[in-house]
Amino acid sequence: MAKGTKNGENVSVMENIRRFISDTVAEMGRCTWPNRRQLLESTVLVVVAMLVLACFVAAVDETAMRLIRLVTVGKL
């Protein structure tokens, strides 16, 4: 296996992977996770915001299309 050095000692790749996974699991345990209600509220907020943004983009697209058609063809 490939070996690296850390503080003068040989450390295998597998040991580095094991340490990374262990540190990641420990860090995930220290995170503050939202409860079900907070998660639902955030999800609804994101979905509503995306719908509003999609409607806005559609309206701007339709307006731009009609203006361009009016300028180039002369008809709506």
VMD Tcl script that builds the backbone (N, CA, C; Angstrom):
set m [mol new atoms 228]
animate dup $m
set s [atomselect $m all]
$s set {name element resname resid chain x y z} {
  {N N MET 1 A 0.825 -1.177 0.000}
  {CA C MET 1 A 0.000 0.000 0.000}
  {C C MET 1 A 0.870 1.241 0.000}
  {N N ALA 2 A 0.291 2.299 -0.529}
  {CA C ALA 2 A 1.022 3.558 -0.550}
  {C C ALA 2 A 1.136 4.081 0.874}
  {N N LYS 3 A 2.247 4.636 1.162}
  {CA C LYS 3 A 2.477 5.145 2.506}
  {C C LYS 3 A 2.849 6.614 2.419}
  {N N GLY 4 A 2.341 7.388 3.342}
  {CA C GLY 4 A 2.711 8.789 3.459}
  {C C GLY 4 A 3.354 8.983 4.812}
  {N N THR 5 A 3.858 10.134 5.052}
  {CA C THR 5 A 4.444 10.389 6.356}
  {C C THR 5 A 3.692 11.518 7.026}
  {N N LYS 6 A 3.490 11.332 8.303}
  {CA C LYS 6 A 2.854 12.365 9.098}
  {C C LYS 6 A 3.558 12.388 10.442}
  {N N ASN 7 A 4.180 13.487 10.719}
  {CA C ASN 7 A 4.963 13.638 11.952}
  {C C ASN 7 A 6.018 12.549 12.081}
  {N N GLY 8 A 6.626 12.191 10.966}
  {CA C GLY 8 A 7.715 11.236 10.993}
  {C C GLY 8 A 7.298 9.783 11.025}
  {N N GLU 9 A 6.011 9.469 11.038}
  {CA C GLU 9 A 5.584 8.070 11.063}
  {C C GLU 9 A 4.858 7.739 9.770}
  {N N ASN 10 A 4.920 6.487 9.381}
  {CA C ASN 10 A 4.260 6.043 8.165}
  {C C ASN 10 A 2.768 5.838 8.437}
  {N N VAL 11 A 1.954 6.358 7.533}
  {CA C VAL 11 A 0.513 6.234 7.668}
  {C C VAL 11 A -0.012 5.676 6.349}
  {N N SER 12 A -0.735 4.556 6.431}
  {CA C SER 12 A -1.250 3.936 5.218}
  {C C SER 12 A -2.475 4.692 4.717}
  {N N VAL 13 A -2.791 4.488 3.453}
  {CA C VAL 13 A -3.956 5.116 2.851}
  {C C VAL 13 A -5.223 4.625 3.546}
  {N N MET 14 A -5.286 3.334 3.823}
  {CA C MET 14 A -6.469 2.777 4.482}
  {C C MET 14 A -6.661 3.382 5.873}
  {N N GLU 15 A -5.589 3.622 6.586}
  {CA C GLU 15 A -5.695 4.238 7.908}
  {C C GLU 15 A -6.208 5.669 7.779}
  {N N ASN 16 A -5.760 6.377 6.751}
  {CA C ASN 16 A -6.249 7.734 6.514}
  {C C ASN 16 A -7.747 7.725 6.197}
  {N N ILE 17 A -8.184 6.758 5.400}
  {CA C ILE 17 A -9.603 6.644 5.060}
  {C C ILE 17 A -10.416 6.326 6.305}
  {N N ARG 18 A -9.932 5.375 7.126}
  {CA C ARG 18 A -10.621 5.027 8.366}
  {C C ARG 18 A -10.725 6.237 9.290}
  {N N ARG 19 A -9.653 6.985 9.417}
  {CA C ARG 19 A -9.644 8.165 10.287}
  {C C ARG 19 A -10.622 9.225 9.752}
  {N N PHE 20 A -10.632 9.412 8.436}
  {CA C PHE 20 A -11.548 10.381 7.830}
  {C C PHE 20 A -12.998 10.008 8.114}
  {N N ILE 21 A -13.350 8.741 7.922}
  {CA C ILE 21 A -14.724 8.290 8.156}
  {C C ILE 21 A -15.083 8.430 9.631}
  {N N SER 22 A -14.182 8.066 10.493}
  {CA C SER 22 A -14.422 8.175 11.930}
  {C C SER 22 A -14.628 9.626 12.341}
  {N N ASP 23 A -13.787 10.522 11.835}
  {CA C ASP 23 A -13.932 11.951 12.140}
  {C C ASP 23 A -15.233 12.502 11.581}
  {N N THR 24 A -15.617 12.047 10.396}
  {CA C THR 24 A -16.857 12.506 9.790}
  {C C THR 24 A -18.057 12.077 10.610}
  {N N VAL 25 A -18.092 10.828 11.044}
  {CA C VAL 25 A -19.202 10.328 11.871}
  {C C VAL 25 A -19.261 11.100 13.187}
  {N N ALA 26 A -18.120 11.371 13.791}
  {CA C ALA 26 A -18.098 12.127 15.047}
  {C C ALA 26 A -18.616 13.546 14.832}
  {N N GLU 27 A -18.225 14.176 13.737}
  {CA C GLU 27 A -18.675 15.536 13.444}
  {C C GLU 27 A -20.181 15.581 13.181}
  {N N MET 28 A -20.702 14.563 12.489}
  {CA C MET 28 A -22.141 14.500 12.228}
  {C C MET 28 A -22.922 14.390 13.536}
  {N N GLY 29 A -22.347 13.749 14.535}
  {CA C GLY 29 A -23.000 13.628 15.835}
  {C C GLY 29 A -23.035 14.948 16.588}
  {N N ARG 30 A -22.107 15.849 16.291}
  {CA C ARG 30 A -22.066 17.143 16.970}
  {C C ARG 30 A -22.962 18.181 16.296}
  {N N CYS 31 A -23.480 17.869 15.108}
  {CA C CYS 31 A -24.338 18.807 14.384}
  {C C CYS 31 A -25.693 18.924 15.064}
  {N N THR 32 A -26.308 20.085 14.911}
  {CA C THR 32 A -27.661 20.285 15.396}
  {C C THR 32 A -28.600 20.035 14.229}
  {N N TRP 33 A -29.427 19.018 14.355}
  {CA C TRP 33 A -30.319 18.632 13.274}
  {C C TRP 33 A -31.698 19.213 13.527}
  {N N PRO 34 A -32.403 19.632 12.468}
  {CA C PRO 34 A -33.749 20.178 12.656}
  {C C PRO 34 A -34.740 19.068 13.014}
  {N N ASN 35 A -35.769 19.456 13.772}
  {CA C ASN 35 A -36.805 18.468 14.064}
  {C C ASN 35 A -37.741 18.382 12.858}
  {N N ARG 36 A -38.719 17.496 12.923}
  {CA C ARG 36 A -39.604 17.248 11.780}
  {C C ARG 36 A -40.362 18.512 11.362}
  {N N ARG 37 A -40.844 19.273 12.326}
  {CA C ARG 37 A -41.614 20.484 12.004}
  {C C ARG 37 A -40.739 21.521 11.307}
  {N N GLN 38 A -39.540 21.750 11.813}
  {CA C GLN 38 A -38.623 22.705 11.191}
  {C C GLN 38 A -38.279 22.281 9.766}
  {N N LEU 39 A -38.069 21.000 9.589}
  {CA C LEU 39 A -37.736 20.481 8.264}
  {C C LEU 39 A -38.898 20.679 7.300}
  {N N LEU 40 A -40.114 20.407 7.755}
  {CA C LEU 40 A -41.296 20.590 6.917}
  {C C LEU 40 A -41.495 22.063 6.562}
  {N N GLU 41 A -41.341 22.952 7.532}
  {CA C GLU 41 A -41.486 24.385 7.274}
  {C C GLU 41 A -40.452 24.868 6.261}
  {N N SER 42 A -39.226 24.438 6.408}
  {CA C SER 42 A -38.171 24.843 5.478}
  {C C SER 42 A -38.437 24.304 4.080}
  {N N THR 43 A -38.899 23.073 3.997}
  {CA C THR 43 A -39.193 22.465 2.698}
  {C C THR 43 A -40.319 23.210 1.997}
  {N N VAL 44 A -41.386 23.525 2.735}
  {CA C VAL 44 A -42.509 24.257 2.156}
  {C C VAL 44 A -42.050 25.637 1.699}
  {N N LEU 45 A -41.241 26.296 2.493}
  {CA C LEU 45 A -40.725 27.614 2.129}
  {C C LEU 45 A -39.929 27.559 0.832}
  {N N VAL 46 A -39.076 26.568 0.686}
  {CA C VAL 46 A -38.272 26.431 -0.524}
  {C C VAL 46 A -39.156 26.152 -1.737}
  {N N VAL 47 A -40.134 25.267 -1.595}
  {CA C VAL 47 A -41.019 24.940 -2.718}
  {C C VAL 47 A -41.819 26.169 -3.139}
  {N N VAL 48 A -42.361 26.915 -2.176}
  {CA C VAL 48 A -43.125 28.122 -2.496}
  {C C VAL 48 A -42.230 29.159 -3.165}
  {N N ALA 49 A -41.034 29.346 -2.647}
  {CA C ALA 49 A -40.100 30.310 -3.249}
  {C C ALA 49 A -39.759 29.911 -4.686}
  {N N MET 50 A -39.573 28.629 -4.930}
  {CA C MET 50 A -39.262 28.171 -6.285}
  {C C MET 50 A -40.447 28.388 -7.223}
  {N N LEU 51 A -41.676 28.174 -6.746}
  {CA C LEU 51 A -42.861 28.413 -7.572}
  {C C LEU 51 A -43.007 29.895 -7.916}
  {N N VAL 52 A -42.783 30.757 -6.939}
  {CA C VAL 52 A -42.855 32.196 -7.181}
  {C C VAL 52 A -41.788 32.609 -8.192}
  {N N LEU 53 A -40.582 32.119 -8.025}
  {CA C LEU 53 A -39.503 32.439 -8.954}
  {C C LEU 53 A -39.800 31.908 -10.350}
  {N N ALA 54 A -40.347 30.713 -10.451}
  {CA C ALA 54 A -40.684 30.143 -11.756}
  {C C ALA 54 A -41.754 30.978 -12.449}
  {N N CYS 55 A -42.754 31.433 -11.708}
  {CA C CYS 55 A -43.798 32.292 -12.296}
  {C C CYS 55 A -43.216 33.615 -12.752}
  {N N PHE 56 A -42.328 34.186 -11.978}
  {CA C PHE 56 A -41.682 35.444 -12.355}
  {C C PHE 56 A -40.870 35.278 -13.638}
  {N N VAL 57 A -40.076 34.234 -13.708}
  {CA C VAL 57 A -39.261 33.993 -14.901}
  {C C VAL 57 A -40.156 33.751 -16.115}
  {N N ALA 58 A -41.239 33.010 -15.938}
  {CA C ALA 58 A -42.166 32.763 -17.047}
  {C C ALA 58 A -42.794 34.067 -17.520}
  {N N ALA 59 A -43.166 34.945 -16.601}
  {CA C ALA 59 A -43.770 36.226 -16.969}
  {C C ALA 59 A -42.768 37.111 -17.720}
  {N N VAL 60 A -41.544 37.163 -17.238}
  {CA C VAL 60 A -40.512 37.955 -17.919}
  {C C VAL 60 A -40.231 37.377 -19.300}
  {N N ASP 61 A -40.191 36.070 -19.415}
  {CA C ASP 61 A -39.952 35.416 -20.703}
  {C C ASP 61 A -41.078 35.728 -21.684}
  {N N GLU 62 A -42.305 35.621 -21.231}
  {CA C GLU 62 A -43.459 35.904 -22.101}
  {C C GLU 62 A -43.457 37.368 -22.545}
  {N N THR 63 A -43.189 38.280 -21.613}
  {CA C THR 63 A -43.139 39.703 -21.948}
  {C C THR 63 A -42.036 39.992 -22.959}
  {N N ALA 64 A -40.861 39.440 -22.734}
  {CA C ALA 64 A -39.749 39.651 -23.662}
  {C C ALA 64 A -40.083 39.078 -25.031}
  {N N MET 65 A -40.700 37.917 -25.077}
  {CA C MET 65 A -41.053 37.305 -26.357}
  {C C MET 65 A -42.040 38.179 -27.126}
  {N N ARG 66 A -43.056 38.698 -26.427}
  {CA C ARG 66 A -44.049 39.554 -27.086}
  {C C ARG 66 A -43.428 40.866 -27.570}
  {N N LEU 67 A -42.552 41.455 -26.760}
  {CA C LEU 67 A -41.889 42.696 -27.174}
  {C C LEU 67 A -41.001 42.478 -28.390}
  {N N ILE 68 A -40.251 41.419 -28.394}
  {CA C ILE 68 A -39.378 41.120 -29.530}
  {C C ILE 68 A -40.203 40.847 -30.782}
  {N N ARG 69 A -41.297 40.101 -30.635}
  {CA C ARG 69 A -42.162 39.829 -31.770}
  {C C ARG 69 A -42.783 41.129 -32.300}
  {N N LEU 70 A -43.183 42.022 -31.392}
  {CA C LEU 70 A -43.767 43.298 -31.789}
  {C C LEU 70 A -42.764 44.139 -32.571}
  {N N VAL 71 A -41.506 44.152 -32.113}
  {CA C VAL 71 A -40.474 44.950 -32.760}
  {C C VAL 71 A -40.081 44.331 -34.107}
  {N N THR 72 A -39.957 43.033 -34.175}
  {CA C THR 72 A -39.444 42.394 -35.399}
  {C C THR 72 A -40.532 42.131 -36.421}
  {N N VAL 73 A -41.703 41.674 -36.010}
  {CA C VAL 73 A -42.759 41.288 -36.946}
  {C C VAL 73 A -43.813 42.388 -37.039}
  {N N GLY 74 A -44.040 43.096 -35.962}
  {CA C GLY 74 A -45.040 44.141 -35.953}
  {C C GLY 74 A -46.398 43.682 -35.464}
  {N N LYS 75 A -46.502 42.417 -35.043}
  {CA C LYS 75 A -47.753 41.856 -34.532}
  {C C LYS 75 A -47.510 41.178 -33.189}
  {N N LEU 76 A -48.545 41.194 -32.378}
  {CA C LEU 76 A -48.458 40.459 -31.112}
  {C C LEU 76 A -48.929 39.060 -31.389}
}
mol reanalyze $m
mol bondsrecalc $m
mol representation Tube
mol addrep $m
